[in-house]
Every structure is written in C-alpha cells, then in structure tokens.
C-alpha cells in the first residue's frame, strides 16, 4: 500500500475526505441544473458508478433554486460549483449544499469571501478552494508566462487560506488545476508541502475521452503515487460516467480503490507474433462466460509460454493458449491440458471449485 500524505479530515455531508478515509471519486453533472429530472438521473448513474460526491454548476439564481430541489431527491452529498457570484454561494449553502467550490480567480473581495465563510460555518458545510490556472491569470492586464503560473497559483491559494484561518474555518479542501500535466503535478506538490488540508486532484480541459485518459492518468497517478490526493475528479468532454470509470481505473492501478463489492480481475496478454491463437477473441469469450463472482479473484488469459507461466503463478486461474489447445493453471500449478473446445467449460468448472 502507498503511504498517503497525512491531512486533516473534512466532512462533506456523510462523506469523509482526508488521509484517514479512502480516496473519494467525484464527478459533475453535464446538463442544466434547472433540468431537475436529468440532473437526478445523472447523479444516480454516477453514484452507481462509484462516485461518493457530485458537483453541480449554479451560475444563476434559478440554478440554486433547482439545486435545493435536487438535494431532496438524491442519496449522496452534492457540491455547488460557484464562480463570480457570492450571492450564488450563499444561496447554495442555504439550499443544502454539502460543500461549495470557490475560485480565487473570480471571487476576490475580502468582505464577500468572509460572508461566505461565515455562512458555511453556520450551516456546518465544507468549502473547496479551487485555484484554476485559466482564471487566475488575468490576460486583460498582463499575460503571465507559463514558468511563473505555479508560483502565482500558490500565492493566491495562500491569500485565500489566510482568510479562512482568520475565521478559524477548518472544513477546507484545496485544489489547483491546469490543463498542463506537468504544471498540475508541480502546483499540487507545492500545495501538499505548504498545507495539511485534504486535496482534490484534477486536470482541467483534458479533452475527449480517448484523449483525456492518458494525461489524467499521468497527472493524477503521479501525485497519488506520491501520497498526494484525497478526492479526485477526471474531467473529460463526454458523459460523466466515463469520468468515474477512468478515475476508478486510476485508483485501481495503484491499489487505492475501495471496491463496493469483491471484483474479478481479468489479465490478458497484449499478444504478439508468438501467439498461435486469437488471444483477444478468446479473452472476450472468457469474460462473457464468467459468472458474477462474490469474491476477489484473478484470471489470466495468455497467448504463449514467455509470459504465460509467470502470470499463471500470480493468478487464481490461468490459461495459456496454444494451437488447438490450452494449458490450465490453478495458483501456479498446471492442472490440465485441454482441447480448444474444452477451454471455457474447464475454466468454469475449476472456477466453481475455488
């Protein structure tokens, strides 16, 4: 297990965020907040996909009014994403938000920030200070060169946090995002070294799903592997459930996931010229035939003797396919050699005996 950076614990409704709790996956609705039924549908889909928190944009008063209704219709805590308007933040808090996201790039007046903090304290909710590179640099005044943007983001974060500390507000989560992978890693390392608050990780504007998954995995995976990060959101231009799926895969790859129920893991070799069968086709047949498993198991489908026996040693069950036949392994021990038409029946029979 990776050693996580020690942080305070912050309560977001029934969900705990911090190093003493599992890493929380969250996402954001992608329909108008005023479309209440559609929002509720997306929130429920995200909850089923493993999200513990969902964020909604509330740019208008009509959105905070809808937010109040949505809160009553779902079973997970909701976050209000607030930009520019202190009034929307107060309305969202009063509407039942479990957390409010504020952006130092567009809510800057001290009096407004303190008013929001006091409202959050009164309602006992959390606040995320979300610094965004795109909004923190005011291009209308003077462009900030890329090599100075992380320093600017950290400076703005420090200024904001001082206001929270002046009000003795501790239910605070911090985040800093960029569309640049390296700067996202760099600024989050700096924040982790500076504060002990829980951290929300994300890479902004990552792109279409097929383009977003690798940069997100690199940025978030690097930080998580260093013990940094307590809640994550993968941003993609697509259905929000895709975000949850990618986030869960990133956590799973680092053994940081918290499966809702035991899961079966299917390992498949990438195939090469050594393979004498269509390994991908065989693996899909195996996956389709597998029953619902109520305990964690690893099954390997391999295409040659180079990696096959090694993977078989780590798998509960493995098959190493050859031309017209396969070798079946159970916990590293070869137990059978079967013809092609007996591969899946034999695998399922052995699976039933585990």
N, C-alpha and C positions, 0 to 999 in steps of 0.2 A: 504494500500500500504506500502511496505517495504521502509524504508529510506535508500537511497543509499549514499555511501561514496562520498564526493564531490571531483571532479577531474577537471583537465583542459579538454578542448575539443580539439581533434585531428581530422583533416580532412584526410580521406583516399579516394581520389577522391571525389565523390559526397556523401560519407557516413561519418557521424559524429560519433566519438567514445568518450564517456565520460559520466559523470553523468547527463549532461543536455540533453542527447539523449537516445533513447531506447536502450536496450541491443541488440547487433548485433550478430546474428548467422553466423558462417562461417564454411567452411569445406575445404577439399583439394582433388584435382584430384588424381586418383589412376591408371592412365595409363601413359605411357611415354609421356613427354611433347612434344617430336618430333612427336607423333601421333596427329597431329593438329585436325583433324576431331573428333577423340574420345574425346580429351580434351574439345573441344567446346560443344560436346554433353553432357558431364558430367557437365560442368559449367552451361549450360542452365537447366538441370534437377535440379541442386542444387538451382539455382535461383527460379525455380518454387516451390521448397520445402521450400522456406523461407530464404535461405542464401542471405545475402547482400554483402558478400565478399567471394572470393575463392582463395586459395593458390595453387601454382604450384612449384614443385621442379625443380631447374635449375642447376644440377651438372656439365653439360658440356656446351661448347660454342654453340653447336648445339641446346641445350635447350633454351638458351636465344634468339637465332635467331628465334626459333619456338614461343617463348613467344611473341616476337614483332608482329608476325602474328596473334596469338590468341587474343591479346588485341584488334585488329581491328574487330574481329568477334563476340564479346560478348558485353552485355549492362551493366555489373556490374564491379566494380573495381577489379583488380587482384593483388595478393601479390606474390612476388618471395621469395621462401624459399632457403636461401643461407647458405651453410656450407663450411668451409675450404678456399674458393677461393674469395679473394677481387675482382678479375677481373670479376667473375660472378656477383657480386653485382653491379659493375659499369655498366656492360652490361645490366643487368636487369633494372636498373634505366633509362638508355638511351632507352631501348626497350618499356618503357611506364608503368612500374610497379607503382601502386598507393602507395604501401608500400613494404618494403624489410624487411625480418626477418633475423637478425644476431644472431649467437650463440657465446657468450663469451667463450665457451669451445673450439672452434676451429678456431676463428679469433681473434688473440691475439695481433698482432703487432700494436703499437700505430699509426705509420705512415699509415698503411693500414686502420685502423678504421677512422682516421681523413680524409683520402681521400674519403671514402665512405660518411661520414657525409657531407663533402663539396659538393659532387655530389648531394646528396639528397636535400640539401638546395637550390642548383641552380635550380633543377627541381621541387622544392616545393612538395616533397612527404614525407610520414611518414616512420618511422623505428620502428620495434618492436625488442626490446632486449629480446631474448628468452633464458633464462637460463634453461638448461636441466640437471637434476641430473646425467644421464648416461654419459654425455660428459664432465661435469665439474670436475669429479673426475678422475684423471689420474692414472689408476691402474698400469701402467708400472713403476711408481715411487714409490708411497706408497699408499696402499689402505686407503680410508677414512672411518672410522666406521660410521654406519647409524646415530648415535646420533650427529654427527658433520657435517652432509651434509647440513642441512639447513643453518647453520652459514656460511659454505663455499659458498653456492649459493648466500646468501645475500652479502657477501664480494665481490664476483665477479660482482654482479649487481652494487654495489656502485662504483667500479672502472670504469666500463663501463659508467655509467651515468655521472661521473665526466668529462669524455672526451666530451660527448655531451654538457654538461653545459659550458665547456671551449670554445666551438664553438657557444654558445648561440642557440643551436638547441632545439626547444620545441615540435616539431611534433613527440613525442615519446610515444610509448606504451610499457608497461613492462609485462613480464610473467615469471613464474618459474614453471617447471613441474617435476613431478616424477611419477613413476608407483605405488608408495606407497600412498595410500589415505591419511593417517594421515600427512605424510611429505608434501604433496601437500597443504593441509589445513594450516599447520604450516608456510611454507615459504611464502605463499600468504598473510597471516595475517601480517607477518613481513614487507613485501614489502609495504602493504597498510599503515602500521604505519610509514613508512620511507619516502615515496614519495607521491606526489599528481598527478602523471601521471595516465592516464587510464590504466586499467589492462585487459589482455587477460587471461582467465581461461581455463585450460585443464588438463586432466590426461593422461599421456603418456602410450602407450602399454597396454591399458585397457583390450584387449582380444577380443575374438569372440563376436558378437553382444549380444548373450544371457548371456555372462559372463561380458560384459563391462557396461551394462546399470546401474546396481546397484552401483558398485564402482564410476562410473561417476556421478550418481545422488547424492550419498552421498558427494563426494568431492565438486562438483560444487554447489550443493544445499545448503550445509552448508555455503560456502562462500557467495553465493548470498543472503541467508537469513540474513547474517550479513552486507549486503550492499556492499560487495566487488565484483567487476567484471563488466566490461563494454562491453566485447565481449567474446564469448565462442565458443570452438570447442570440440566436443565429438570425441574421437579417438577410432575407432573400426576396427577390421580386417574384413572388408566387404565392400559392396557398400557404397559410400559416402552419398547417400541419407538417409541411415539408421542413419548416424551421425546427419544429420539435423533433422530427425524425433525425435530422442532421445533428442537433445538439445531443440527443441521446446516444448517437453513434460515437461522437467525440468523447463523451464521458465513458462509454463502454470500452473504448480503445485504451483508456488509461485506468481501467478498473475502478472508476469513480462513480459509476452509475448505481442506482438503487432500484433494481427491478421490482415492479409491483408484484410480480409473481415469478417463480422459477422459470428460467428460459433455456431453450435448447440452442446450442451454438453449432452451426454447420460450417466446417472448414473445407475449403475447396482449393486444390492446387491451381495455379494460373494456366497450366498446360503449356506444352512446348512440343518440339519435334519428337521427343522421346515417347509421347503418349501414343498408344495404339488404339485408343477409343476416343469417342467424343465425350470428354470428361464433363463439360458444361451441360450437355444434354442429360447425361447420367445423373449429375448433381441435382438438376431440376426435377428429374423423376423421383429421386430420393426425397427431396424437400416436399414434393406434392404428396408422397405416400406417408410421410411421417405423421403419426397421431399427435394430439395435444399432449405434451409432456408436463407432468406436475412436479418435476424436479430438475435441477440444472444438469445438463449433460452436454458432452462434446462429441460430435460425429464428424469424421473426416472422410472426404471422397478424394482419392489421389489417383494420378494417372501413370505413375512409373515407380520404379524401385529406388530412385535417388532420394526423394523427399518422403515417399510413402511410409516406409517403416519408422522413420523418425516422428512423423506426425501421428502415426498409429500408436506410438509409445505414450503420447500425451492425451490420446482420445479414449473415451469410454468405449466407443465402437469405431472401427475404421474399415474402409475397403480400398484396396489398391487394385485398380482395374488393369487388366492386360487384355490381349486379343482373345475375345470369346470367353473370358473367364475373369474372376476376381479373387483376391485373397482377402479373407475376413479376419480382422484382428479385434481382440477384446482386451482392453487395458494393456496393449503392447504385446500380447501373446497371440500368435496365429492360431486360429481355431478351425478354419475351414478354407478349402479351395472349391469354388462353386462355378458352374457354367453361367453364361450370361443371363439366361432366363431365370436363374435362381438367386440372382444377386439381391434384389429388393425383398423377396419373401424371406430369405435367410437373415437379412439385416433386421427386418421387423420382428422375426422370431427371437433373435438374440436380444433385441431391444426390450421385448416383453419380459425377459428374464433378468433384466438389470434391477 
